[in-house]
């Protein structure tokens, strides 16, 4: 397995991993422990990805080597996570509660992987919860409280929940009109909720609604879809920090 294959190919996940974490970090007092936590967070994601792929392919693939190629990356990332995560837990034992809280979501994602249904909408929506909750973890590490980050956490959930649906309406469900209508309805409701959270968020969520309603069916390249989402994710981060 080439080194390039060690990096998870779920490109849309990187913004979801980074933006809430960055928001929580800079909404509080950023410190060197945030860097260590972020590295551990990425290692945990990579280890979970390869473990789930290993389990999925062992069950679904006729090629026994297909599953085995994920075993070495999993063991490597898991070992690095233990090596770096152990001293972090020793310094901040409360992080064990965050790990425990994430385990049920990991279990659901693993269940969908075993059924070879990783692209299911529910699976994607489940995955965004611990990713967005890293905002609260990073904020707590910087001396903040969950209450201080509740609004930003909710905004991240609303945004990334919409991203999961919008991207599917552009790619895998691009011919499904009912899915498109559901995505537009979600974004409309998200706009209302975000405006109630903080009126300045309305600008971002209006843009999200417009792209959900106007871009599907226009034959945009996957790269273009990704760049648009990257830009909106950056705008989300800037908006949260400005507020």
Residue pairs with C-beta under 8 A, 6 or more apart in sequence:
1 69
1 70
1 72
1 73
5 69
5 73
6 46
6 50
6 73
6 76
7 46
8 45
8 46
8 49
8 50
10 49
11 226
12 163
12 167
12 226
12 229
13 45
13 127
13 131
15 229
15 230
15 233
16 127
16 128
16 131
16 132
16 160
16 163
17 41
17 42
17 45
17 131
17 134
19 156
19 233
19 234
19 236
19 237
20 131
20 132
20 133
20 134
20 135
20 138
20 152
20 153
20 156
21 38
21 41
21 134
21 135
21 138
22 138
22 237
23 135
23 138
23 152
23 156
23 237
23 240
23 241
24 134
24 135
24 136
24 137
24 138
24 139
24 140
24 141
24 142
24 144
24 149
24 152
25 34
25 38
25 138
25 139
25 141
25 142
26 241
27 135
27 139
27 142
27 144
27 148
27 149
27 152
27 240
27 241
28 138
28 139
28 140
28 141
28 142
28 143
28 144
28 148
29 142
29 143
29 144
30 142
31 141
31 142
33 88
33 91
33 92
33 141
34 138
34 141
34 142
36 84
36 88
37 88
37 95
37 137
37 138
37 141
39 84
40 81
40 84
40 85
40 88
41 134
43 77
43 78
43 80
43 81
43 84
43 85
44 81
44 85
46 73
46 77
47 74
47 77
47 78
47 81
48 106
48 109
50 70
50 71
50 73
50 74
50 77
51 70
51 74
51 78
51 110
52 109
52 110
52 113
52 118
53 67
53 70
53 113
54 67
54 68
54 70
54 71
54 74
55 67
55 110
55 113
55 114
56 67
56 113
56 114
56 116
56 118
57 63
57 66
57 67
57 70
58 67
59 114
59 116
60 116
61 67
88 95
89 95
89 96
92 141
94 140
95 137
95 141
98 133
98 137
101 130
101 133
102 130
102 133
105 126
105 127
105 129
105 130
106 130
108 123
108 126
109 118
109 123
109 126
109 127
112 118
112 120
112 122
112 123
117 123
119 168
119 172
121 164
121 165
121 168
124 164
124 168
125 161
125 164
128 156
128 157
128 160
128 161
128 164
129 157
131 160
132 153
132 156
132 157
132 160
133 153
135 149
135 152
135 153
135 156
136 146
136 149
136 153
139 145
139 146
139 148
139 149
140 146
151 197
151 198
151 243
152 240
152 243
154 193
154 197
155 194
155 197
155 198
155 201
155 236
155 239
155 240
156 236
156 240
158 190
158 193
158 194
158 205
159 190
159 204
159 205
159 208
159 232
159 233
159 236
161 186
161 190
162 183
162 186
162 187
162 190
162 208
162 212
163 229
163 232
163 233
165 179
165 182
165 183
165 186
165 187
165 212
166 183
166 187
166 208
166 211
166 212
166 216
166 229
167 225
167 229
168 179
168 183
169 176
169 179
169 180
169 183
169 212
169 216
170 215
170 216
170 220
170 225
171 222
171 225
173 179
173 180
174 216
174 217
180 216
180 217
183 212
183 216
184 209
184 212
184 213
186 212
187 205
187 208
187 209
187 212
187 213
188 209
190 205
190 208
190 209
191 202
191 205
191 206
191 208
191 209
194 201
194 202
194 204
194 205
195 201
195 202
195 205
198 243
200 239
200 242
200 243
201 239
201 243
203 239
204 232
204 235
204 236
204 239
207 232
207 235
208 232
211 228
211 232
215 225
215 228
220 228
